[in-house]
Amino acid sequence: MADTREILNEREIFDILERTKSPPKEKIEKILSKAQKKKGLSLEDVGYLLNDGDKNTPALFEIAGKIKQEIYGERLVLFAPLYVSSFCVNDCDYCGFHKRNPATRKKLTQKEVEDETKTLIDMGHKRLLLEFGEHPSNTIDYVVETIKTIYKTKSGNGEIRRVNVNIAATDVEDYRKLKKAGIGTYQLFQETYHKETYKKVHNGPKADYERQLFAHDRAFKAGIDDVGLGVLFGLYDWRFEVMALLAHAKYLDKKYGVGPHTFSVPRIQPADTVDLSLPYRVNDDDFLKIIAILRLAVPYTGMIISTRETSESRRKAFKIGISQTSSGSATSPGGYSNKKVLGQFEIGDQRNVGQFLSDILDDNLLPSFCTACYRRGRTGKDFMELAKLGNIHNFCRPNAILTFKEYIEDYASPEIKEKGPKVMDYYLSKIPNKNIKSETKKRLERIEKGERDLYF
């Protein structure tokens, strides 16, 4: 059996959190100054920030926002989850799909996958995150068939260009099949890194802590070089979870030369037959601190926030670290067609895609539906080298503009058609390379004439 201490040592994390209590102001100022170099932070540095209370929160948020701007800029990448099957053999305390829930289950046929995909395409989406419960009927062949159905589905001028996948921890051979199917990022959350809590809240195959923890290693062995980590905040002390998440990221970076492509930061939300009387609920202020500290600690990693959160929380999070977000989401199989089927959890942000875009445009954020890096081979080490040097701007800003132009041409309401070009033109003027700026303008004209999927 693999030794979990290769990834994280609980005793060491608790020791760091203990010895970094009540940090002096000078210590925090030194760490914040170090963070501005965008080289990341040590676990001990992070321990001090986690223990600092609210005294230096404004400075923390200011620097996190600056780092986010310098690496990921004004762009906000949009995606949608597509729940394919709610059948599950696990009985996890926090999940609406848990086995003991007597509600009717749903597994999409390939025709239903096609129909849901068309609905999402017609909303303007270009990338999806597939979600499956763990169940004998949800075989890897079914997952692969679903991916193929999505990629071949067209509607009007649109299609899904990148499918990210969240399936239960599996073996190397299954991950090879996912790789061959052309997935983008493989996401899998540890949920909680605290072993005792993990075993308490999980029942079924997922209760195997080691199987979950080393899943990303097996994905790397299968050739998948873009992986996403995450914690379900609220199961255990958020300070411990942040430290463990960072330890996992550092482990992957050291062992494979590639840190996680993304962090996800979901908080527990109400769900059918789920008991929310939990002692570790994370309040809004601490939730934003989590995002800011992660942005300082691993500046190159993309950060995802979902529609679990309210529109108000999401707006604040976009400013201090979040670079990817879901929009117009449903959390049940067939949920884009039928809102009454069993969902995994309740959604906090009910805005549709158009309403969401209108609001972020008001904040001068640039919506992006880009999937270019995956198709240009800018993944794994290649992506990390660009992100760590802050050079991903050279591709992402023009690609964001081009994909948003497609949205405006094909899907936008009159309101977005009025607001969108103003924001788009502003960031077009900010492209520093004259040749790229000129070529972007030419491609915008080609999109107006009907061409699609133009990218750098």
N, C-alpha and C positions, 0 to 999 in steps of 0.2 A: 504494500500500500504506500502511495506517495506521502511524503511528509509535508503537511500543510505549512510547516514553519519555513519552507522554501519561499512561500509567498508572504505570509504574515505571522508574526509571533505575538499572540495576545498579551503575554506577560510584558513584553517589551513596549507595546503600545500603551498599556496601563501605566507602566513606569514613566514613560515620556509625559503622559498627561498629568501624572502626579508631580513630577519635578518641574513642570512648566507653569504651575499655578501662580496666580497673582503676579504676572510679569510687570516689570517696571516700564514706564513710558519710553525710556531710552531704548530698551530692547525691542519694543514694537516698532519704533521709528527706524531702527537699524534693519529689521526684517522687511519692512515696507520699502525701504530704499533698495535693498537687495532685490526685491521682487520686480522692481522697475527695469532691471536689466534683462528680464524675460528669459532667465536661465532656469527658472523653477526654484523650489524651496525644498529643504530637507524635512524629514518627519518632525524633527525637534522644532524647526522654525514654525511649522504648522501647529504644533502643540501649543506654542505661545499664543498664536493668533486665536486658536480655539478657546483658550482660557482667558482671553482679554476682556470678556464682557462687552459692554457697549461703548467704552470710553473712546475708542479710536475708530468706530464704525464709519463715520463720514470719510476719513482718510482711506480706509480699506476700500470702500465703495468707489471712491474717486480713482484710485490706482487700478482697481479691477476693471473699471470702465475704460481707462486709458489703454490697458493691455489688450482688452478685447478689441478696441478700435484699431490698435496698431497691427494686430495679427489678423483678425477676421473682419474688421472694418464695419461698415454700415449695413452689411448684408444680413438677411435673415432667411435661411433656407427652409422651405416649406415641404412637408410630407403629410401623408395620411396613413393611419393604421388600417389594415384590412384583416379583420378577425375571420378565420376560415372555419374553425371548429371549436365548439365549447365542450366537447366530450373530453373528460379528464379523469385519470385514475388517482390523481393526488387529492389530498384533503387538507389544503393549506388554509390556515385560519383567516387570512386576509383577502382571499380571492372569491369572487362571486361564482366562479366555475368549480368550486371545491366539490368533491365527490358527494358529500352528504346533502348538498342542496338538491331538493326534490324537483326543481324546475325542469321543464322540458329542454332538451339539448338540441343543438342544430349543427349539422355538418354540411357545408356547401357542396353541391354538385359542380362539375366544371361549367355547366351552363350558368349556374348561379354566380360562380366566380367571374365569368365573363360579364354578366349583367352588372354586378357590383363594380367591376373594373370600369365599365363604360360610364357608370354614374360618377365615379371618381375622376375619370378623364374629363367628363363634361363639367366638373367643378373647377378644372384647370390644373389638377395635380399631374406631376410627372414622376414622382417617386413614392413608393409604398413601403410600409413595414408590415410584413406578414406575421400573424399571431396564430398559434395553434395550441390547444391543450395537449397534454401528454396522454395518449390513449392508443391501444393496439390498432385502431382503425385509422389513425393519423400516421401512416407509414411514411418512410422517407420517399418512396415512389409517389405517393399521393402529394407530398409536399413539392416534389420536382415537377409533377404534372401540373400542379397549380401555378407554379412559376412560369412554366411554358405557356399556359393558357393566358396569363397576364401579359406576357411579352408579345404575344401574337394578336392581342385584342386592340382594335383601332376604333376610334369614334371621331368623325369629322377630321380635323387636322391633327388630332391629339393621339398620344399613346403614352404608356408608362415606360420610362426609359431606364429605371433602376429599381430593383426589388431588394430591399433589405429584409432580413429574416430573423425572427425570434422563435426558435423551437427548443424543446427540452434538450438538456445535455445528452449527447449521444457519442458514438464511436468515430474513429478516424475515417472509416469507410463511408459512413453517412455524410460526414463533412466533405469528403471528396466529391460526392454526388452533388452537394450544394454548390461547391466550387465549379463543377462542370456545368451546372445549370445557369451560371452567370450571375450569382448574387452579388450584391454590393457589400454591405457590412453585416457580419453575424453578431447579433446582440444577445447577450445572456447576462442577467443580473444575479448576483449572489443573494439578493434580497436582504439578508443580514450576514455580516461576516462574523458575528459573535456565535461561536459554535453551540453553546448551550441553548441560546435563544433560537438558533436555526433549527435545532432538533425538536424544540418545543412547538414551533409553529408549523412544522411540516410533517405530513404523514403520507406514506406512499414512496415510490421510487425517488422522488425529489428530496426525501429526507436524508439521502446520502450526501453529506456535506462535501466529501472529497470529490465525488462525481461532478458536482456543480463547480467546485473551485478550480478544478484542472481541465474543465471543458475547453477553455480558450487555448490551452496547450495542444489539445488534440486537434483543434481547428487549425492552428499554425502548422502542425505536422501534415495536415491534409492540403496545405497550400493556400488557405484563407489568410490573407495578411491584413485585413481590415476587421477589427473586432471592437465591440462596444461593451463597456462595463457599466454597472449601475447598482444602486442601493435603493431599497424601498424604505425611505426614511419614516420612522415611527415605530419600528419593531424593537429597536434598541437605542441606546444613547447615541445621538447624532455625532458627538465628538469622536467616539470610538469608530463609528462607521466611516467618517471622513478619513481618518488615519489609515484604516484598513484598506479603503478604496485606493488611496494613494500608494500604499505599500504594494498592492496588486499591480498598479500601473508601472511602478518602478521595477518590479520583478519582470514584467513583460518586456520593458524597454531594455533591461540588462540582458535578458536571456535571448531575445529574438531580434534586438536592435530596432524594435517597433513598439512604441507605446500604444495605448488604446486610441482608436480613431475618435471615439466619443465616450463621454460620461453621460449617463441619464440620472436625473435626480427626482424621481417620483416620490410623492408623499402618499401615505395611506388615505384612501377616500372611502366613503360609504359604498356598500355593495350588498346585494341581496343575500340575506341570511348571514351576514358578517357582523361579528361583535366588535365594536370599535372602542370598548372600554380598555384602552391600552395606556400604560404609564409613560410612554416615551413619545407622545405626539409632539411634532415639531411646529412651533408657532411661525407666523409669517416673518417676523424679524430674524429669527434664527435660520429660517429657510433661505433668506437672501444672503445671510452671512456664509452659509454653506457654499452657495454659488460663487460668491466673491473670493472666498479662500481657495476653492478649487481652481478658479481662473488664475490666481497668483501662483499656485503650487505647480500646476502643469499647464503653462500658457498655450501650448501647441494643440491641446486636445479640444475637439469640438464638444459643445455642451448642448444637451437636448432637454427641453421642457415640453410637457404634453398638455393637452386640454383638461387634464386632471385639475389643474390650477385655475383660479379665477382670472378674469381678464386684468384685474388690477395687479395681482401678483406677477403675472406674466409681463406686463408692461415694465414693471420695475426690474425684473430679471433680465430683460433684453438689454438693458443699459449697462449691466455689470458683468456679463459673461456669457449669456446664452447665444448660440449661433444657429441652432436648428429648432424648429418647432412644428408640432402638428397643428392642423387647422381644419375645422368643419368635421370633427371626428365622430365616429360611432364605435362602440366597444363590444359589439355583438356580431356573430355571423349573420349576414343578411341585414345588418342594422342600418345600412344606407337606404334600404327599401322598406324595411319594417322596423319601426322604432320600439315595438312592444316586445321584442324577443329578449332573452336573458343577456345582460351585459356583464362584463367582468367587474366594472366599477362605475360609479356615477361621474359624469363629466362636470367640471367646474366652469368651463368657458364654452357657452352655447352658441357663440357667434358663428355664422356661416363664413365661407372663405371670403366672399366679397366684403362683408362687414369687418372682418379681421384685417383685410388689406387696407381698407379705408382708414382704420385706426392707426395702423403702423405707418402709413404714408403721412399722417398728421404729425407723427414723431420723426419724420424725415429718415425713416428706415427704408432700405431698398429690398423689396421682395425678390427672392431668387428661387427658381425652379430648376436650377442647374444640376446636371448629372455628369458633367464633362470629365471630371477627374477619373472616374471609374473607366470610362471608355477610352481615355487617352493613356491609361496605364499609370496615372499619378495616384498610386495606392501604396500602402505599406511604407517602406523606407523612402521611396521617392516623394510621397506626400509629406512625410514627417520632415524631410530635409527642407522642403519649401516652407512648411508651416513654421518650423523652428527659427528660420531666418526671416520670417515675416514676408516672404516673397510670393505667397499664395495670392496676394492682392492682384498680381500681374495677370492672372487668369480669371480669378473669381469675380472681380468687378465687371469686366466686359461681358462675361458669361451671364452674370445676374441680369445685366441690362438687356441682353438679347432674349433671355427666357421670359423676362417680365414683358418685353415687347410682344412676344407671342401671346402671352395672357391677355394683354390689352387688345390685340387684334381679334382674338378668338372667343374670349369669355367675359370681358369686362362690362360692368354696368356703366351707364353714363357718368356716374359719380367717379368711378375709377378712371374712366377715359379722360376726365378732367384733371384729377389729381396726379395720376401716374406719370404722365409725360414730364411734368414739372420736376418731380423727384428724379426721374430717369435722366433728364437733361442735366440736372445739377451734378450727378455723379459721373456722367459722361465727360463733363468738363474737368473732372478731377483725375481722369486717367493720365498718368504722367508721361507715358511713352507716346510720342506723336504718331508713330506708325500704327500702334495698336489702336489709338483713338481714331485715326483715319479709317482703318479697316473696320472698326466697330460701326462707324457711321455708314459705311457701305453695306454692311450686313443688315443693319436696321432697315435700310431701303429695300434690300432683297426680301426681308420678312414682310414688309408692307405689300410687296408684289406677290406674296403667296408662298415663298420658300419657308421651310421650317428646319429646326434642329441644326442651327449654325453655331459653332462653338470653337473656342481656342483650346 
